[in-house]
Amino acid sequence: MSSEAGRLVLDDTLAHHTACDMEGLGYLHDHTQGINVWAHDVVTSYYVNRSDQFPVDLRLYQQFRHKYEKERLRRSRVALQTQPTLDDYRQYLVDLLSYHARLQNFRTKTALGAALVQEAVACQVPFAVVLFDSWFLHWNLVSVIQSAGKDWIGGCPKNRKVLWQNRWVQLQDFIQTIPAQAFQPYQVGDHCYWVFTKVLAMDSLNRQRVRILASYQDALALHKTPNFYVTNRKDWEPQRILFTYTDRWPTETFNEDVKGQLGFEEYQLHQLRSIRRHWYLSLVAYSLLGDQAPPGRSRWQVKGRFQSTGQRCQAVVDELLALLVQWIAQQLQKGGSPHSILATLLA
């Protein structure tokens, strides 16, 4: 496998649950539903190249609400000043120790993503580019990627500031100064992208100069805010940047497949050690279904070509059902009774 064709994709997904005493469970915002839900937030790394794709590893993001925790400690201090008791002092000490322990162990999603990149490098996973969405575009991740000698492309929030005409302006304001004729069409797959690109310094990336790409899909709609992408490869053409960024797509089907087909969030375990084991088993099952076979073929010789593991799983179920029906028909032809066939199946 050529490292030049390899991409390491960072993403996160929610494993949904109801409120309970599961370790690590948080009340998190689900942007797909627009509401807060009880879930585990799992940050994943996923490998893609021209012939193979598979999940590499995962980390659990554990929520820590600084403002809420500080306010709770403040209320405890106020209560101690009014009617202090020995039990109250003991509880306050426990809360204070718990606060500092969780604060020291807290890791942002970008810090977890950086750890996944470092692990992939240490394991000699052959990749040259790291891809991620706008949630991960922070200096603590980008600096780790560049220190490892890797390139990166990320989605970019519209409020990030860039240096333009000797002042820092948000991208959404900067792009309004760009005329329509500055956007050029580029064909990527089935879509035409209208693109403007420029190399600018970005404030949140330690004022590093990066290539910024503003893109409209299919139609040039200047009354809307375009999608923004950023990369350290200032020499790459827009078409190459867009084409490479589309390699993020397999993580979307991966999240759907492991949750919809492989039971990724179907657990009733309480300890993180057991929950992580369940997640890894789901990832192993996903990898075995691909098993580094040619694209669209599974190791089980399922007939046909498929776009996702979910389709492969359904094809396996269909073939197994067909084989079962054939076996039952054969047993009946040999004179077997329905009772004996059922007894064999249930043995």
C-alpha positions, 0 to 999 in steps of 0.5 A, a space after each residue: 500500500 502506498 502511503 501517498 494514497 493513504 488517508 487517515 480520517 478523524 471523526 466522532 459519533 454518538 452512541 445513544 442511550 437513556 439516562 442511567 448510571 453508565 460510566 462516561 455517559 454525557 448529556 451531549 448535543 446531537 447536531 443531526 437532531 438539533 437536541 441534547 441526548 444521553 450518549 457516549 461520544 466516540 472519536 474514531 480514526 479511519 483508514 482509506 486508500 485506493 483498495 482498502 478501508 478500515 477503522 483504526 482505533 477509537 477514544 471516548 470523549 468525556 464531557 467536563 463542563 467547567 462553568 457548571 462544575 465551578 458554580 456547583 463548588 461555589 454553591 457548596 462553599 456558600 452553604 458551608 459559610 451559613 451552616 457548616 457541619 462535619 459532613 458538609 466539609 467532608 462532602 465539599 472535600 470529596 467534590 473538590 478532589 473529584 473536580 481537580 481529578 477530572 479536570 486533569 484527566 479531561 481531553 478535548 476532541 482535538 487532543 483525542 484526535 491528535 493522540 489517534 494520529 500519533 498512534 497511527 504513525 507509531 503503528 506505521 499506518 501508511 497515510 500521507 494526509 489527515 482529513 477532518 471536519 470543522 469541529 477538529 480544526 484547532 492548532 493542537 491537532 494541526 501542530 501534531 499532524 505537521 510535526 509527524 510530517 503529514 499533510 491535512 485538509 479540514 472543514 473550516 467554521 465561517 467565523 475563523 479570522 484571517 489576515 486581510 489588508 492588515 486586519 483580522 476579519 472573519 471568513 464570512 465577512 472576507 468572502 463578501 468582498 470577493 466578486 463572482 468572476 473570481 470563482 472558478 468551476 471544477 468538476 469533482 465526480 457528479 458535481 460541479 464546484 464553484 471555487 475561490 481560493 487564496 493563501 492567508 494567515 489564520 489567527 486560530 492556527 498560530 497565524 500560520 499561512 494556509 490555503 483557504 478554499 470557499 466552495 459552492 456546490 452545483 450553483 454559484 449562490 453568492 447570497 449564501 455562505 459557502 463551505 470553507 476548507 483549509 489545508 497546509 498544502 498551499 501548492 495544491 490545486 482546488 480540484 485536488 483539494 476537493 477530490 481528496 476531501 471527498 475521501 472522508 465519505 467512508 466514515 459516514 457509511 462506517 458510522 451508519 453501518 456499525 450502529 445500524 448493522 453491527 450493534 455499536 450502540 446496543 449495549 447495557 454495560 456499566 463499566 467503561 472497560 466492558 463498553 470499550 470491549 464491545 466497541 472494539 468487537 463491533 470494529 473487528 466485525 466491520 473489518 472482517 466483513 471487508 477483510 482487505 478484499 477488492 472494493 465491493 467484495 466481502 471475504 464471504 464471497 457474497 455475490 454482487 458489488 456493494 457500496 457499504 458494509 450494511 449492504 454486505 450484511 444484508 446480502 449475507 443474511 439473504 444468502 444464509 436464508 436462501 441456503 436454509 430454505 434449500 436445506 429444508 427443501 432437501 430434507 423434505 425431499 429425502 422424507 424428513 418430517 417437519 417435526 424432525 427438521 425443526 428439532 434439528 434446527 433447534 438442537 
